[in-house]
Amino acid sequence: MPQTERVRIREIAPRLTFQDHVVPTEVKIELVRRLLDAGIRSFELSSFVRPDLVPGLADAEKVFAKIPRVPGLSLGCCVGNIRGLARAVDAGADTASFLLSADEEFARANIGQSTAESLAALERMAAFAADHDIVLGTYLIFAWGGPTGPARGGEELEPLARRLLDIGVDRWILADSAGYAAPPQIRELVNAALNHVPADHLTVQIHDGRGMGLAALLPLIELGIRNIDTSLAGSGGHPAMPGTQGGGVCTEDAVQLLELAGVPTGIDLPRLIDTANWLADEIGAPSKGFVRHTDPVPAAGQSTQPLSFAW
């Protein structure tokens, strides 16, 4: 793949991991500080939702207040209603993403509303955001299908896409929340979305529950997608889906693949690996990834420790 423009890796572990693993606020701040040192400048930092439903993110305001503001920093969050959006504005979030599920059952379990009710709430939120200093977008959770139902294709996106444009929300996060999509399905749904919004208004977030996450990255680049969500050490989970594989595509593995494919990320891989190992040790949460166990592919003139095999 030829050299191309830089991809924006948005790190979602501060939200995705800690919504399922309760840790002190100081641990969250230390994670972001380490990631900043590694060169990451875009984060989904927390969610402004009911603390009784997601106690791990009850400190969202404190986290936003303590993050050092550095040049180029973008701090995003998730919201479920106008109250959450107002909290995000007050906390200084740059962007907020509504938690819209394409799956009716999960929609009710996650925020207690049907998809139709959620769209009505999003329309009211869009009017609120227009009068405040924040960019409002929306998730399309389970865009490719799931958590238990069949896969979804591009045609099934059409009614939802048209409705979103009608209410003035044209920045979307397509989330393969159940890890259903191989490259052909990635291309089909992203192409369908690109019929409605430009590539720079799309973010893709793959939850690597079925081992196909990395395979999605290069097709996304070929389609012109430059906004990609990943999760350090492949960590993450969801309180509404206990025991399921909820982690995102592993950030450090994604960075290695993209850089070797000639797609710059601006991220220091060794520092990222150190931070992934720190996170896995610090919280004791299930985590994935290859490169943090094997070391990166060595550059010219370098070497790495040989792998040991037990026969």
C-alpha positions in Angstrom: 0.0 0.0 0.0 1.5 3.4 -1.0 2.3 6.1 1.5 -0.9 7.9 2.4 -2.2 10.6 4.7 -2.1 10.0 8.5 -4.8 8.0 10.1 -6.4 9.4 13.3 -6.4 6.7 15.9 -8.9 7.6 18.6 -8.2 5.7 21.8 -11.4 4.5 23.4 -10.1 2.4 26.3 -10.7 5.2 28.9 -14.4 4.8 28.2 -14.7 1.2 26.9 -12.5 -0.4 29.6 -13.5 1.5 32.6 -17.2 1.3 32.0 -16.8 -2.4 32.8 -13.9 -2.2 35.3 -14.2 0.2 38.2 -10.8 1.9 39.0 -9.8 5.1 40.8 -9.8 8.3 38.8 -6.1 8.6 39.2 -5.6 5.4 37.2 -7.6 6.8 34.4 -5.6 10.1 34.4 -2.3 8.1 34.4 -3.5 6.0 31.4 -4.3 9.1 29.4 -1.0 10.8 30.4 1.0 7.8 29.2 -1.0 7.7 25.9 -0.3 11.4 25.4 3.4 10.7 25.8 3.0 8.0 23.1 1.6 10.6 20.7 -2.1 9.9 20.9 -4.2 13.1 20.6 -7.7 11.8 20.2 -9.7 10.1 23.0 -13.2 8.9 23.9 -12.6 9.8 27.5 -15.8 8.8 29.3 -19.6 8.7 29.2 -22.1 11.1 30.7 -24.7 8.6 31.6 -26.6 7.6 34.8 -23.9 6.5 37.4 -26.2 3.8 38.8 -26.2 2.1 35.3 -22.5 2.6 34.6 -20.8 3.2 38.0 -17.3 2.9 36.5 -17.8 6.2 34.7 -19.4 8.2 37.5 -16.3 10.4 37.7 -16.6 11.7 34.1 -16.4 15.4 35.2 -13.4 14.7 37.3 -11.6 12.9 34.5 -12.2 15.7 32.0 -11.1 18.3 34.6 -7.7 16.6 35.2 -6.6 15.8 31.7 -3.7 18.1 30.6 -4.6 20.1 27.6 -1.9 19.8 24.9 -1.9 21.1 21.3 -4.0 19.0 19.0 -6.0 17.3 21.7 -9.6 16.1 21.0 -11.7 14.9 23.9 -14.9 13.0 23.1 -17.5 11.2 25.2 -20.7 9.3 25.0 -24.1 10.7 25.9 -27.6 9.2 26.2 -29.9 12.3 26.6 -29.9 16.1 26.8 -28.9 15.9 30.5 -25.8 14.0 29.5 -25.0 16.4 26.6 -25.3 19.4 28.9 -22.9 17.8 31.3 -20.5 17.1 28.5 -20.7 20.8 27.4 -20.0 21.9 31.0 -17.0 19.5 31.3 -15.4 20.9 28.1 -15.9 18.0 25.8 -15.0 18.7 22.2 -17.4 16.1 20.8 -20.2 13.9 22.0 -21.6 10.8 20.5 -25.2 9.6 21.1 -25.6 6.0 21.9 -27.9 4.9 19.1 -28.3 1.1 18.7 -29.4 -0.5 15.5 -30.5 -3.5 17.6 -33.9 -2.9 19.4 -33.2 -5.3 22.3 -29.9 -3.8 23.1 -31.3 -0.3 22.7 -33.7 -0.9 25.5 -31.1 -2.7 27.7 -28.5 0.1 27.1 -30.5 3.3 27.5 -34.1 2.2 28.1 -35.5 3.4 24.8 -36.4 1.9 21.5 -34.5 2.9 18.4 -37.4 5.1 17.3 -37.5 6.8 20.7 -33.8 7.3 20.6 -34.0 9.0 17.3 -36.6 11.4 18.7 -34.3 12.2 21.6 -31.4 12.7 19.3 -33.4 15.2 17.3 -33.9 17.3 20.4 -30.2 16.9 21.3 -29.2 18.2 17.9 -31.1 21.4 18.5 -29.4 21.8 21.9 -25.9 21.1 20.4 -26.5 23.7 17.7 -26.7 26.4 20.4 -23.6 25.2 22.3 -19.9 24.7 21.6 -19.8 21.0 21.0 -19.9 18.7 17.9 -22.7 16.1 18.2 -22.5 12.8 16.4 -24.0 9.4 16.9 -23.0 5.8 17.3 -24.6 3.2 15.2 -24.1 0.3 17.6 -24.3 -3.2 16.1 -24.3 -1.6 12.7 -23.1 -4.9 11.2 -25.5 -7.0 13.3 -25.8 -8.6 16.6 -25.5 -9.1 19.5 -27.4 -12.3 18.8 -29.3 -11.6 15.6 -28.2 -12.0 12.0 -25.7 -9.8 10.1 -26.9 -6.5 8.7 -25.9 -5.2 5.2 -25.9 -1.8 3.5 -29.6 -1.9 2.5 -30.6 -2.1 6.1 -28.6 1.0 6.9 -30.6 3.1 4.5 -33.7 4.1 6.5 -31.6 4.9 9.6 -29.1 6.9 7.5 -31.9 9.0 5.9 -33.5 9.6 9.3 -30.2 10.8 10.8 -29.7 13.3 7.9 -33.2 14.5 8.3 -32.5 15.5 11.9 -29.1 17.0 11.0 -26.7 14.5 12.4 -24.1 13.6 9.8 -21.1 12.4 11.9 -21.4 8.7 12.5 -19.5 6.0 14.4 -20.2 2.7 12.7 -19.6 0.1 15.4 -19.2 -3.6 14.7 -20.1 -4.2 18.3 -20.3 -8.0 18.0 -17.4 -8.5 15.6 -19.5 -9.8 12.8 -17.7 -8.2 9.8 -15.0 -9.6 7.6 -13.5 -7.3 4.9 -16.4 -7.8 2.3 -19.0 -6.8 4.9 -16.8 -3.9 6.0 -16.7 -2.6 2.5 -20.4 -3.1 1.8 -21.7 -1.1 4.9 -19.0 1.6 4.7 -19.8 2.2 1.0 -23.5 2.4 1.9 -22.7 5.0 4.5 -20.4 7.0 2.1 -23.5 7.4 -0.2 -24.8 9.7 2.6 -21.9 11.4 4.3 -18.2 12.2 3.4 -15.4 9.9 4.6 -14.1 12.4 7.1 -17.5 12.3 8.9 -17.2 8.6 9.4 -15.5 6.8 12.2 -15.3 3.0 12.3 -15.0 1.1 15.6 -14.5 -2.7 15.5 -15.0 -4.8 18.6 -12.7 -7.8 18.1 -14.9 -10.5 19.5 -14.4 -12.9 16.7 -10.8 -12.3 15.7 -11.4 -10.3 12.5 -10.7 -6.8 13.8 -7.3 -6.2 12.2 -8.5 -7.5 8.9 -10.9 -4.6 8.7 -8.2 -1.9 8.9 -6.7 -2.0 5.4 -10.1 -2.1 3.6 -11.0 1.0 5.6 -7.9 2.8 4.4 -8.6 1.8 0.8 -12.1 3.3 1.2 -10.7 6.6 2.4 -11.6 6.2 6.1 -9.1 8.0 8.3 -10.9 8.0 11.6 -10.5 4.7 13.4 -11.3 3.8 17.0 -9.1 1.3 18.9 -8.7 0.1 22.5 -5.4 -0.3 24.2 -4.5 -4.0 24.8 -7.8 -4.9 23.2 -9.5 -4.2 26.5 -13.1 -3.3 27.1 -16.5 -4.6 28.1 -20.1 -3.5 28.7 -22.1 -3.7 31.9 -25.3 -4.6 29.9 -23.5 -7.6 28.3 -21.6 -9.2 31.2 -19.1 -12.0 30.3 -19.0 -11.1 26.6 -16.0 -10.2 24.5 -16.3 -6.5 24.4 -12.8 -5.2 23.6 -12.0 -3.1 20.7 -9.3 -3.7 18.1 -6.0 -3.7 19.9 -4.4 -0.2 19.5 -0.8 -1.4 19.5 -1.4 -4.1 17.0 -3.3 -1.7 14.8 -0.5 0.9 14.9 2.1 -1.7 13.9 0.0 -3.0 11.0 -0.8 0.5 9.7 2.8 1.7 10.0 4.1 -1.4 8.2 1.5 -0.8 5.5 2.9 2.7 4.9 0.0 4.5 6.7 1.5 6.9 9.3 -0.2 7.2 12.7 2.2 9.6 14.5 2.2 7.2 17.5 5.3 5.9 19.3 4.9 2.1 19.2 7.3 1.1 22.0 5.8 3.6 24.4 2.3 2.3 23.4 3.4 -1.2 24.1 4.8 -0.2 27.5 1.4 1.5 28.3 -0.6 -1.6 27.2 1.5 -3.8 29.5 1.0 -1.3 32.3 -2.8 -1.2 31.8 -3.1 -5.0 31.7 -1.1 -5.3 34.9 -2.8 -2.4 36.6 -6.4 -3.4 36.2 -6.2 -7.1 35.8 -8.9 -7.0 33.1 -9.0 -9.4 30.2 -6.8 -8.1 27.4 -5.6 -9.2 24.0 -2.9 -8.3 21.6 0.1 -9.8 20.0 2.8 -7.2 19.6 3.1 -6.5 23.3 4.0 -10.2 23.8 6.3 -10.6 20.8 7.9 -7.2 20.4 7.4 -5.2 17.2 8.8 -6.3 13.8 12.4 -5.0 13.9 13.4 -2.2 11.6 16.5 -2.5 9.3 19.6 -2.8 11.4 17.6 -3.9 14.5 16.9 -7.3 16.0 14.5 -8.7 18.5 14.5 -11.5 21.0 13.7 -14.8 19.4 10.5 -16.5 20.3 10.8 -19.6 22.4 8.8 -22.7 21.4 8.1 -25.7 23.6 7.7 -28.8 21.6 
